[in-house]
């Protein structure tokens, strides 16, 4: 697949590195030589130029590009670049935007007519991920298919889980209603086999159906507790989107040190309490009643600050914390610190684009962002390799796993005897670098 990425900023650079591991034909465009130089050691090409230049688009061969991704810091430039790329023959285009006004369904036809097939707003994706944590505080990750008929959760397992110390095949014998598709252990995601033993502090990615989600929570040793009062550290764009999406469903207090931003938020978010101050100030948060709150969400500019803020909240008795960690080398460390849910815009955006590369429906598929693996929803095509035998006879790569499927509107788990059919919606776990294998199996 030939892919052009316009913009070598944080999102574009991460996408380029991730996709280069998938052995795709990647070209990155930017006007900043230093940003392009940072990509020299990866399996891709770079081009110094503007993505809104006809000459640049011609030079990179946009007429035969399968996917054109515009992720510069400038929304208008991204939209224009996609329009030009589409007019020159690009098959599919994606533009990063920085507001929620364009996400309305009635706007979709407008952008498609202008050559923009898909819009990605990373801050909006992050807010949606946080809402999952608010609604289901016992999980680290949440991924659902076809209106929740099949669900995959990421759960950190403690000593009170019935899985601890058991081999995977033993788990299958005592819990028919779930399937352990992957495990994250010691900062690495693995696709487990029947002889692998589940250990304390593993993050298990478990597939189940809608009717058994409470059974999964019980088996994992988790109790559902309702969230009512939330502290948000940092009045960022993600915080703004979060509050807009939840409205007055929760009692939310935002701490923001910049007075001008506080005034903006007070006008935009009348249902929230805006405090001009730093949520790391122990005296301030004590005065504001931190011990009465159920959840702490750290959305500051610094990954380190967000991690420390969550640790401080834990010391004050807040059970559920969420941290935005944009520095990827801190991501796994933050998970190991028992902070809770970790949010990263780059991972969320790349997960959504991964869905687009597999021709899945981005309006239905939910993102599950991992540092070294991907989760995708695919629709089985007529005559594809995965329909030619039972799953046990397909000789799937050790780097991928079929976690479950939705057939005729009903979710179900898979066994070795399951045979996939055309039209099945299937959720697949794959380690990084497995995209080409997935495409061969399902197309």
C-alpha positions in Angstrom: 0.0 0.0 0.0 1.3 3.4 -0.9 0.8 6.0 1.8 1.7 9.7 1.8 1.8 11.5 5.2 1.7 15.3 5.0 3.2 16.7 8.2 6.1 15.4 10.3 4.9 16.7 13.6 4.1 14.4 16.6 1.2 12.6 15.0 2.7 12.3 11.5 6.1 11.1 12.9 4.5 8.5 15.0 2.3 7.3 12.2 5.3 7.1 9.8 7.4 5.1 12.2 4.5 2.7 13.0 3.6 2.2 9.3 7.2 1.7 8.3 7.3 -1.3 10.6 4.4 -2.7 8.5 6.5 -2.7 5.3 4.2 -0.1 3.6 5.4 2.3 0.9 5.6 5.5 3.0 6.4 9.0 1.9 6.4 11.9 4.5 6.1 15.5 3.3 7.1 18.5 5.4 8.7 21.9 4.9 11.0 21.5 8.0 14.2 19.7 7.1 15.0 18.9 10.7 11.7 17.1 11.3 12.4 15.0 8.1 15.9 14.3 9.2 14.5 12.6 12.4 13.0 10.0 10.1 16.1 9.1 8.1 16.7 5.8 9.9 13.3 4.4 9.1 12.0 2.4 6.1 10.4 5.3 4.3 11.0 8.2 2.0 10.9 11.9 2.9 10.2 14.9 0.7 10.8 18.6 1.5 7.8 20.5 0.2 4.3 21.8 0.9 1.4 19.3 0.7 -0.7 22.1 -0.8 1.7 22.5 -3.8 0.7 20.9 -7.1 4.4 20.3 -7.8 5.0 18.5 -4.6 2.0 16.3 -5.0 3.1 15.4 -8.5 6.6 14.7 -7.4 5.5 12.2 -4.7 3.2 10.4 -7.2 -0.1 11.2 -5.5 -2.0 9.9 -8.5 -1.4 6.3 -7.4 -1.5 6.8 -3.6 -3.8 4.4 -1.7 -4.0 6.6 1.4 -3.2 10.3 1.8 -3.0 11.5 5.4 -2.8 15.2 6.2 -1.8 15.8 9.9 0.0 19.2 9.8 -0.8 21.5 12.8 -3.1 23.6 10.5 -6.7 22.4 9.9 -7.4 24.4 6.8 -4.1 23.3 5.2 -5.0 19.6 5.9 -8.4 19.9 4.3 -7.0 21.7 1.3 -4.2 19.1 0.9 -6.7 16.3 0.9 -8.9 18.1 -1.6 -5.9 18.5 -4.0 -4.7 15.0 -3.4 -8.1 13.5 -4.2 -8.4 15.6 -7.4 -5.0 14.2 -8.5 -6.1 10.6 -8.0 -5.5 9.6 -4.3 -7.9 6.7 -3.5 -8.6 7.6 0.2 -7.9 10.8 2.2 -7.8 11.6 5.9 -7.5 15.1 7.4 -6.7 16.0 11.0 -9.0 18.8 12.3 -8.9 20.8 15.5 -12.5 21.5 16.3 -15.7 19.5 16.7 -18.0 21.5 14.4 -17.0 19.4 11.4 -17.8 16.0 13.0 -21.6 16.3 12.6 -23.0 13.7 10.3 -24.6 16.4 8.2 -21.2 17.7 7.4 -19.9 14.4 6.1 -21.3 14.7 2.6 -19.9 18.3 2.3 -16.3 17.1 3.0 -16.6 14.0 0.8 -17.7 16.2 -2.1 -14.5 18.2 -1.6 -12.3 15.1 -1.5 -11.9 14.6 2.2 -13.1 11.1 3.0 -12.4 11.0 6.7 -11.8 13.5 9.5 -9.7 12.8 12.6 -9.8 15.0 15.7 -7.4 13.4 18.2 -8.6 15.5 21.2 -12.1 14.3 20.5 -11.0 10.7 20.4 -9.1 11.2 23.7 -12.3 12.6 25.3 -14.3 9.6 24.2 -11.7 7.3 25.7 -11.9 9.1 29.0 -15.7 8.8 29.0 -15.3 5.0 28.7 -13.2 5.2 31.9 -15.8 7.3 33.7 -18.6 4.9 32.8 -16.5 1.7 33.4 -13.8 2.6 36.0 -12.8 -1.0 36.5 -11.3 -1.3 33.0 -8.2 0.1 31.4 -9.4 -0.2 27.8 -12.8 -0.7 26.2 -13.4 -1.7 22.6 -16.9 -2.7 21.2 -18.3 -3.9 17.9 -21.7 -3.6 16.3 -23.5 -1.7 19.1 -21.8 -3.5 21.8 -22.6 -7.1 20.7 -19.0 -8.0 21.1 -16.7 -6.3 23.7 -13.0 -6.4 24.4 -11.8 -5.0 27.7 -8.3 -4.4 29.0 -8.1 -5.2 32.7 -5.2 -5.2 35.2 -5.4 -8.4 37.2 -4.7 -8.5 40.9 -4.3 -11.4 43.3 -8.1 -11.6 43.8 -8.7 -12.6 40.1 -9.7 -16.3 39.6 -7.2 -16.3 36.6 -4.0 -15.8 38.6 -1.7 -18.8 38.3 -3.8 -20.6 35.8 -2.8 -21.7 32.3 -4.9 -20.2 29.5 -6.5 -23.5 28.6 -7.6 -23.9 32.3 -9.3 -20.4 32.1 -11.2 -21.5 29.0 -12.4 -24.6 30.9 -13.9 -22.6 33.8 -15.1 -19.5 32.0 -17.0 -20.3 28.8 -18.1 -16.7 28.5 -14.8 -15.0 27.8 -11.6 -15.3 25.7 -8.2 -14.0 26.6 -6.9 -12.6 23.3 -3.7 -10.9 24.5 -1.7 -10.1 27.6 0.5 -7.1 28.4 3.3 -8.2 30.8 6.5 -6.3 31.7 5.8 -3.6 29.2 5.3 -6.0 26.3 2.1 -7.2 24.6 2.0 -11.0 23.8 -0.4 -13.2 22.0 -0.7 -16.1 24.5 -1.0 -19.8 23.9 -2.8 -22.5 25.8 0.2 -23.2 28.1 0.8 -19.6 29.0 0.2 -18.8 32.7 -1.7 -15.7 33.7 0.2 -13.7 36.4 -0.6 -11.0 38.9 -0.3 -7.5 37.4 -0.8 -8.7 33.8 -3.1 -6.5 31.8 -5.4 -9.0 30.1 -7.4 -8.2 27.0 -10.6 -10.2 27.2 -13.3 -10.7 24.6 -16.9 -11.3 25.8 -20.5 -10.7 24.8 -22.8 -8.0 26.1 -24.6 -10.3 28.4 -21.5 -11.4 30.3 -19.6 -8.2 30.9 -20.5 -8.3 34.6 -19.3 -11.9 34.8 -16.0 -10.8 33.4 -15.7 -8.1 36.0 -16.4 -10.6 38.8 -13.8 -13.1 37.4 -11.2 -10.4 37.3 -11.9 -9.5 40.9 -13.3 -6.0 40.0 -16.2 -4.2 41.5 -18.2 -1.6 39.6 -18.4 1.8 41.4 -20.2 4.8 40.0 -18.4 8.0 39.3 -20.2 11.3 40.4 -17.5 13.9 41.1 -14.5 14.4 38.9 -11.4 16.6 39.2 -9.6 17.6 36.0 -6.1 18.9 36.1 -5.5 21.2 33.1 -8.1 23.1 31.0 -6.8 21.6 27.8 -8.7 21.1 24.5 -9.3 17.5 25.7 -10.8 18.7 28.9 -13.1 21.1 26.9 -14.3 18.3 24.7 -14.8 16.0 27.6 -17.0 18.4 29.4 -19.0 19.2 26.3 -19.7 15.5 25.7 -20.8 14.7 29.2 -22.8 17.9 29.8 -24.2 18.1 33.4 -24.1 14.3 34.0 -21.2 14.7 36.4 -19.9 17.2 38.9 -16.7 18.3 37.2 -14.1 20.7 38.7 -11.3 21.9 36.4 -8.1 23.3 37.8 -6.3 25.6 35.3 -3.3 27.9 36.2 -3.8 30.3 33.3 -6.4 33.0 34.2 -7.3 33.8 30.6 -8.0 30.2 29.8 -10.1 30.0 32.9 -12.3 32.8 31.6 -12.6 31.1 28.3 -13.6 27.8 29.9 -16.1 29.5 32.2 -17.9 30.9 29.1 -17.7 27.6 27.2 -18.6 25.2 30.0 -21.3 26.7 32.2 -21.9 23.3 33.9 -18.4 23.0 35.2 -16.6 24.6 38.2 -13.4 26.4 37.0 -10.7 26.9 39.5 -7.7 29.3 38.7 -4.9 27.3 40.3 -2.6 24.2 40.1 -4.1 20.9 41.0 -0.7 19.8 42.3 -1.0 22.4 45.1 -1.8 20.1 48.0 -3.2 23.0 50.1 -5.5 24.2 47.3 -6.9 20.8 46.5 -7.5 20.0 50.1 -9.4 23.2 50.5 -11.4 22.2 47.4 -12.3 18.9 49.0 -10.3 16.4 46.9 -11.2 13.6 49.3 -14.8 13.9 48.3 -14.1 13.2 44.6 -14.3 9.8 42.8 -12.0 10.4 39.9 -8.9 12.4 39.0 -8.1 13.2 35.3 -4.7 14.7 34.5 -4.6 16.6 31.2 -1.7 19.0 31.6 0.9 19.8 29.0 3.6 17.7 30.6 3.5 13.8 30.8 5.6 13.9 33.9 3.3 16.4 35.6 0.2 14.3 34.8 1.8 11.1 36.2 2.8 12.9 39.4 -0.7 14.4 39.7 -2.3 11.0 39.5 0.1 9.6 42.1 -0.8 12.5 44.4 -4.5 11.9 43.8 -4.0 8.2 44.7 -2.4 9.3 48.0 -5.5 11.3 48.7 -7.7 8.3 48.3 -9.1 8.8 44.8 -9.5 5.3 43.4 -9.7 6.0 39.7 -7.2 8.2 37.9 -6.5 8.9 34.2 -3.3 10.5 32.8 -2.6 12.0 29.4 0.9 10.7 28.6 2.1 12.0 25.2 5.8 11.0 25.8 5.8 7.5 24.5 8.8 6.4 26.5 6.8 7.1 29.7 3.7 5.3 28.5 4.7 1.8 29.7 6.2 3.2 32.9 3.0 5.0 33.7 1.0 1.7 33.2 3.4 -0.1 35.6 2.9 2.7 38.2 -0.8 1.6 38.7 -2.1 5.0 37.6 -5.1 3.5 35.7 -6.1 4.6 32.2 -3.4 6.2 30.0 -4.4 8.5 27.2 -2.2 9.3 24.2 -3.5 11.2 21.2 -0.9 9.8 18.8 -1.9 6.3 19.6 -5.6 7.0 19.3 -5.1 8.7 15.9 -2.9 6.0 14.6 -5.4 3.3 15.8 -8.2 5.0 13.9 -6.0 5.3 10.7 -5.1 1.6 11.1 -8.8 0.9 10.9 -9.0 2.9 7.6 -6.1 1.0 6.1 -8.1 -2.3 6.6 -11.2 -0.8 5.0 -13.2 -1.0 8.1 -15.9 1.5 9.0 -14.4 4.3 11.2 -17.9 5.4 12.3 -18.5 2.0 13.9 -15.1 0.8 14.9 -13.7 2.0 18.2 -10.1 2.7 18.8 -8.0 0.7 21.2 -4.6 2.2 21.4 -1.6 0.2 22.4 2.1 0.9 22.0 3.1 -2.4 20.4 -0.1 -3.9 19.1 -3.3 -3.1 17.2 -7.0 -4.1 17.5 -9.1 -3.9 14.4 -12.7 -4.7 13.4 -12.8 -6.3 9.9 -15.6 -7.6 7.8 -14.9 -11.0 6.2 -15.0 -10.8 2.4 -16.4 -13.5 0.1 -13.7 -16.0 -0.8 -11.1 -14.7 1.6 -8.5 -17.1 3.1 -10.1 -17.1 6.5 -13.3 -18.7 5.2 -11.6 -21.8 3.8 -11.4 -23.8 7.0 -11.9 -23.9 10.8 -9.8 -21.4 12.7 -7.5 -24.1 14.0 -6.7 -25.1 10.4 -5.9 -21.6 9.1 -2.3 -21.6 10.5 -2.7 -18.0 11.8 0.5 -16.2 12.6 1.6 -16.2 16.2 1.5 -12.4 16.0 -2.3 -12.3 15.5 -5.4 -13.6 17.2 -9.1 -13.7 16.4 -10.9 -12.7 19.6 -14.5 -13.0 18.6 -17.1 -12.1 15.9 -20.6 -10.7 15.3 -22.7 -12.8 13.0 -26.3 -11.9 12.0 -26.2 -9.2 14.6 -25.2 -11.5 17.5 -21.9 -11.5 19.2 -20.0 -14.8 19.9 -16.6 -16.0 20.9 -14.5 -18.2 18.7 -13.0 -21.6 19.3 -10.8 -23.8 17.1 -13.9 -25.3 15.5 -15.3 -21.9 14.4 -15.4 -21.3 10.7 -15.7 -17.7 9.6 -18.3 -16.7 7.0 -18.6 -13.9 4.5 -20.1 -10.9 6.2 -18.9 -11.7 9.7 -17.6 -8.8 11.8 -14.4 -10.0 13.4 -12.2 -8.4 16.0 -8.5 -9.2 15.5 -5.5 -8.6 17.8 -2.2 -8.2 16.1 1.3 -7.3 17.2 3.0 -4.4 15.3 4.2 -5.4 11.9 1.3 -7.8 11.1 -0.8 -5.6 8.9 0.2 -7.3 5.6 -0.6 -10.7 7.1 -4.1 -9.5 8.1 -4.7 -8.1 4.7 -3.8 -11.4 3.0 -6.0 -13.4 5.4 -9.1 -11.2 5.1 -9.1 -9.8 1.6 
